[in-house]
Amino acid sequence: MIVVLYENEDWLPPLVASLERKSVPYRLQFVNGGSIDISTPPQDAVYINRMSPSSHTRGHMDGIRFMREYLWVLESYGRPIINGSNSFSFELSKVRQHAALESFGIHTPRTIATTGTTALKENALQLEPPFITKHNQGGKGLGVKLYPSHQAFFDFLDNSSYESSPDNINLLQDYIQPQNAYITRVEIVDGQFLYAIRSSTEDGFELCPADACSLDDAFCPIGENADTGKFQLASDITADTPIVQQYIAFCRTHQIDVAGIEFVEDANGQQFTYDINCTTNYNSNIEGQLGFSGMDFIVELAIQRWTDFQHAKN
């Protein structure tokens, strides 16, 4: 049995199609808050966590709070989870992402985190313009804005209502000017490289290329924008590419089952990694070219986890 924990039904069809293709018994469980009987063992199943850090943008902030606790209960009872508490903690905190990446030897843009907004002006002076702001708990590009100068940032703070991150931790970050007009996303499942795609930034946008979703999801790899031509297969990136090897090792070290990891390359050819997506979505057009579905890999991983779970019980 596979239980899919979700909050955005728009993301379900590819996963459900894969579950049905493979004739796997499954149950969909919508999560936006709820209750947990902690003393009662959860259902024997493999749980796939599809709770996104952007849930609050769809009015599902309680889902994030609930999921954070529910995953711990499931793990305490030994239930296998894809995108468990460790992965989920990365999704909810760019501070954790960047610290873990840097300590692993993977470059990230220089980032300063502040609690609240009162310290933003003081800390912005530590960065050379242009720079950007971000939310620690990301979601659809909310809170991401590029500033050409310190004064432009100060004017924005003085004249606008700066929207704080849902967790009230806000980030100041170096803007990485891309060498070419694209960002790159590497898809990994269970330590296996699936493919990499490039997302064009040629149309220009206010947000830094270090965030693949603009406010209207123009860079989202699924949905109505999936077939706009913005996404191209990065055929020159393979499992043997050094940064891919780093990502695979990073995922194994940090017990990340599923990841879409994004980087941008600057004018000097240095690669900066800026985001890890454990609730990754796949582009159907790219997969049509490749002849396989990323969700199939996730379902196959879930099936293997279920087999291992059953053997361990017996």
Summary of the structure (lengths in Angstrom):
residues: 314
radius of gyration: 19.6
end to end distance: 16.5
largest distance: 65.7
contacts: 1006
relative contact order: 0.16
helix: 34%
strand: 23%
